[in-house]
Amino acid sequence: MRRQIKWCGRLATIQMVATFLLLAGSQSLGASDQASTGQATGQPAGKAEVKIDNFSFGPETLTVSVGTTVIWTNRDDIPHTVVSTEGVFKSKVRDTDETFSYTFSKAGTYPYYCSVHPKMTGKIVVQ
């Protein structure tokens, strides 16, 4: 019985050390991944933001990693939409301070525009 208790204690210790090493490794990996994606500083990993203001999308071109959720926020006093030119995503009309989000699961270039104001264009580049 004592042998079994010692064995269980050792196994628990090994599991705790392995968990600690995995968590420590994933935190440092996440920091280097964010730095290499070219995302705007201050953005949490996995999320990026586009502001709609003064009849434009800012930034006009945003580069993100696969799996990133992009959040568009209408800061204009005028309603706008976010519509993929290739039919990948389409928002309803967004009033002031309303948001639309889409998670990009595949690499590629995704041009979009405002259907209310078609001269407003932007592009998401997913790597």
N, C-alpha and C positions, 0 to 999 in steps of 0.2 A: 504494500500500500504506500509506504514512504517513497519507494522508487517511482511510483506513478505520480505522486504529488510533485516530486522534484522535476520529473519530466514535463509536467503541465506548466510548472513555473518557468522553466527554461523556454518552452514553446511560446508562452505569453511574452517573455522578454524579447525573444527574436521577432515576434510579430510587432511589438511596439517600436523596436529599432527600425524595422523595415518600413513601417508606416511613416515614421519621422523622416527617414531618408527620402521616401517618395514625395512627401509634402514639401520638404526643403528643395528638392530638385524641381518640382513643378512651379514653385514660386519664382525661382531664378530664371527658369525657362520662359515663363510668361512675360517677365520684364524684358527679356531680350527679343522675344517675338514682337511685342508691341513696338519696340524701337525700330525694328527692321521693316515694319509694314508701311511706314510713312503716314500713319494716322496722325491727326492733329493732336498736339500735346494736350493733356488734361482729359482725354477721352478714355474711359475704362475699356479694357480689352473686350472685344466682341461687340462694341457699340460705336457708332459714329453719328455725327449730326450735320444736317444741312439746314441752314436758315433760309426762309423765304422772306425777302424784304426788298422794298423799293423795286418791285417787278423784276426780281432776279433771284437765282438760286446761288447760295454761297456756302462752300466753294462751288464754282461751276463744274469742276471735275474733282471727284473724290476717289482716292485709291484705298481699297480695304482688302482684308483677307477673306477667304472663303469662310462662311459661317458668321460673318459680321451682320448685325442688325443696324440698318441705317434708319434714322429718325428724322423726318422732315418736320419743321415747326414753322407755321405761318406767323411771321412777325409783322406782316403788312396789314393795313386797314382794309384791304380788298380781299375778297375770297379767291383762292387758287386751288388747283389740283396738281397731282403728281401722277403722270401717265407714261408708262414705258412705250416707246415707239414700236417695240416688238411684241406688245401684249403680255409682257411678263407680270406686270403689276399695274394697278389702277386705283387711285384714291377717289373717294367722294369729294365734293367741294369742302374745303377746309377754311373756316373763318379764322379771325385773329386769335392767335395762341393755341389753335387746335393742331394736332399732330397726325402724322401718318407714318407707319413703319413697315419695313420689309426686310426679311432676312435672306441674304444672298448665299445660296447653297452650292453654286457652281461658278467656276472662274469664267471670266468673259467681260465684255464691255456692254454696259446697259445705258443707252441714251434715253432721256426722258424729257418731257415738256409739260407745260400747263395747258390744259385743253381750253381754259377760259381765255388765256393770253398765249397763243401758240409761239410767239417770238421768244418766250421765256424757255430756255433750254438748259439742260445739265447732263452730266454723264457720271456714272459710277463704274469704276474699273475694279474688277475683282480678281485678285491674284491667288 
